[in-house]
Amino acid sequence: MTFKNALKLSAAAASLAVLAGCASNSALEEVRMTAESAQSDATQALNTANQAQNTANQAQRDAQAALQMAQENREQMNRMFERSMQK
């Protein structure tokens, strides 16, 4: 093998190594972009879940207030009925 052929083979091998490195960098970039997208989706899902939890908490507070009001109205109606029966 001549020096010229060895130089050509070395250049070809170096080119393949560079291309393989580019492919690896490309694959890593794709993985990074996928991970960033997944993180963004997870953050958005967490925000949506937090909003849903806040809405559910408000609904629970409203339901408890309505129940308390209904109980107070029932007690007041019972007192009114008892007074009307005493007359």
C-alpha positions as CSV (number, residue, x, y, z in Angstrom):
1,M,0.0,0.0,0.0
2,T,1.4,3.3,-0.9
3,F,1.5,6.4,1.2
4,K,-1.0,8.1,-1.1
5,N,-3.5,5.2,-0.7
6,A,-3.0,5.2,3.1
7,L,-3.7,8.9,3.1
8,K,-6.9,8.5,1.1
9,L,-8.1,5.7,3.4
10,S,-7.3,7.9,6.5
11,A,-9.2,10.8,5.0
12,A,-12.2,8.5,4.2
13,A,-12.1,7.1,7.8
14,A,-11.9,10.6,9.2
15,S,-14.9,11.7,7.1
16,L,-16.9,8.7,8.3
17,A,-16.0,9.5,11.9
18,V,-17.1,13.1,11.5
19,L,-20.4,12.0,9.9
20,A,-21.0,9.5,12.7
21,G,-20.3,12.3,15.2
22,C,-22.8,14.5,13.4
23,A,-25.4,11.7,13.5
24,S,-24.8,11.3,17.2
25,N,-25.1,15.0,17.8
26,S,-28.3,15.0,15.7
27,A,-29.7,12.1,17.7
28,L,-28.8,13.8,20.9
29,E,-30.4,17.0,19.8
30,E,-33.5,15.1,18.9
31,V,-33.6,13.5,22.3
32,R,-33.1,16.8,24.0
33,M,-35.9,18.4,22.0
34,T,-38.2,15.5,22.9
35,A,-37.3,15.8,26.5
36,E,-38.0,19.5,26.5
37,S,-41.3,18.9,24.8
38,A,-42.2,16.3,27.4
39,Q,-41.3,18.7,30.2
40,S,-43.4,21.4,28.7
41,D,-46.3,19.0,28.4
42,A,-45.9,17.9,32.0
43,T,-45.8,21.5,33.2
44,Q,-49.0,22.3,31.3
45,A,-50.7,19.2,32.7
46,L,-49.7,20.2,36.2
47,N,-51.1,23.7,35.7
48,T,-54.3,22.2,34.4
49,A,-54.5,19.8,37.3
50,N,-53.9,22.7,39.8
51,Q,-56.7,24.7,38.2
52,A,-59.0,21.7,38.4
53,Q,-58.1,21.2,42.1
54,N,-58.8,24.9,42.8
55,T,-62.1,24.7,41.1
56,A,-63.0,21.5,43.0
57,N,-62.0,23.2,46.3
58,Q,-64.2,26.2,45.5
59,A,-67.1,23.8,44.7
60,Q,-66.6,22.0,48.0
61,R,-66.6,25.3,49.9
62,D,-69.8,26.4,48.1
63,A,-71.5,23.0,48.8
64,Q,-70.6,23.3,52.5
65,A,-72.0,26.8,52.7
66,A,-75.2,25.7,51.0
67,L,-75.5,22.8,53.4
68,Q,-75.0,25.0,56.3
69,M,-77.6,27.5,55.0
70,A,-80.1,24.6,54.4
71,Q,-79.6,23.4,58.0
72,E,-80.1,26.9,59.4
73,N,-83.3,27.3,57.3
74,R,-84.6,23.9,58.5
75,E,-84.0,24.9,62.1
76,Q,-85.7,28.3,61.6
77,M,-88.7,26.5,59.9
78,N,-88.9,24.1,62.8
79,R,-89.0,26.9,65.3
80,M,-91.6,28.7,63.3
81,F,-93.7,25.5,63.2
82,E,-93.4,25.0,66.9
83,R,-94.5,28.5,67.6
84,S,-97.5,28.2,65.4
85,M,-98.5,25.0,67.1
86,Q,-98.3,26.7,70.6
87,K,-100.8,29.3,69.7
